[in-house]
Amino acid sequence: MNRHIYMIVCLGSLVLSPIFSFGVDYTWDAIPDNANWSVAANWTPTGGPPNVEDDTATIPNSSINPVLDADITVGKVRITGNTATLTVIDDDASETTPVLLTDNTWD
């Protein structure tokens, strides 16, 4: 009997786990591989970059500031330390816009 209950609970959690997903707090690496937001190796923990509405992107002081090189959706952007410059590239890559951000959190 207990074995059956255990199996039902396990199967139920597998079925329901996609419904109850939670965002991840990703941190931009202090020494990233390059400036591209979309490169997973530039974020900790592995599995980045942040790109769902429940994720938080934390950008500390870094040797390279991130460049938004793709469409993204995040729940929060948190700047820690002094300031960071986030560069936004338009869709056809013809124009870049640097945005100076200070120690703050944006929801």
FENKAQUI-V789345 format. One record per residue. RES is the residue in three letters. PHI is phi in whole degrees, -180 to 180 (NA if undefined). PSI is psi in whole degrees, 0 to 359 (NA if undefined). OMEGA is omega in whole degrees, 0 to 359 (none if undefined). Layout:
RES:PHI:PSI:OMEGA
RES:PHI:PSI:OMEGA
This chain:
MET:NA:311:180
ASN:-62:326:180
ARG:-65:322:179
HIS:-68:319:178
ILE:-64:317:179
TYR:-59:315:180
MET:-66:321:179
ILE:-65:318:178
VAL:-63:316:180
CYS:-63:313:180
LEU:-65:320:178
GLY:-62:320:180
SER:-68:326:177
LEU:-67:320:181
VAL:-71:320:184
LEU:-86:344:185
SER:-59:322:177
PRO:-66:334:181
ILE:-72:323:183
PHE:-107:60:179
SER:-86:149:181
PHE:-122:147:179
GLY:-71:165:181
VAL:-117:145:175
ASP:-94:103:179
TYR:-96:143:179
THR:-119:129:175
TRP:-64:132:183
ASP:-68:147:179
ALA:-65:327:177
ILE:-129:81:183
PRO:-74:163:178
ASP:-64:321:178
ASN:-158:191:185
ALA:-92:355:187
ASN:-76:124:177
TRP:-56:321:189
SER:-74:354:182
VAL:-86:116:184
ALA:-59:327:182
ALA:-67:346:180
ASN:-84:358:186
TRP:-124:150:173
THR:-125:134:1
PRO:-77:172:177
THR:-59:153:183
GLY:110:350:178
GLY:-69:178:8
PRO:-83:163:176
PRO:-65:131:183
ASN:-159:29:171
VAL:-133:159:189
GLU:-65:346:177
ASP:-96:353:181
ASP:-76:154:172
THR:-119:133:176
ALA:-106:117:177
THR:-105:126:182
ILE:-119:103:178
PRO:-87:181:171
ASN:-57:136:186
SER:-145:157:177
SER:-70:336:179
ILE:-135:126:177
ASN:-82:149:184
PRO:-72:148:175
VAL:-115:123:177
LEU:-74:100:184
ASP:-105:10:181
ALA:-155:164:174
ASP:-70:131:180
ILE:-135:158:172
THR:-135:124:175
VAL:-136:156:179
GLY:-77:320:182
LYS:-144:149:168
VAL:-121:122:182
ARG:-116:123:176
ILE:-103:125:178
THR:-118:157:184
GLY:87:211:184
ASN:-81:278:181
THR:-142:164:174
ALA:-144:150:175
THR:-108:121:179
LEU:-104:123:182
THR:-101:128:180
VAL:-107:129:179
ILE:-107:131:180
ASP:-73:173:189
ASP:-57:322:182
ASP:-98:12:176
ALA:61:23:181
SER:-90:344:183
GLU:-143:137:175
THR:-118:146:180
THR:-128:107:175
PRO:-76:136:180
VAL:-122:118:179
LEU:-83:123:181
LEU:-115:142:179
THR:-108:174:183
ASP:-57:98:185
ASN:-166:177:176
THR:-129:134:176
TRP:-114:130:178
ASP:-99:NA:none
